């Protein structure tokens, strides 16, 4: 694991097309902006296990089935 220190406004580049920008640091809370292609899935760490479970269940759905949960656009 790589650990870096960044200040607000500083950027990190991952690969050629993903950029993380530190927007704000307030106490122990950091706000990040993520610039990535639409096909890159971004999931918060605490939701990752749920996300993997959803992926496997969506592969088991029949054609025509739909998911009525609300999705949040980036």
Secondary structure, DSSP 8 states (H G I E B T S, - for coil): -------TT-EEEETTTEEEEEEEEETTEEEEEEE--TTS----GGGHHHHHHHHHHHHTS-TT----S-----
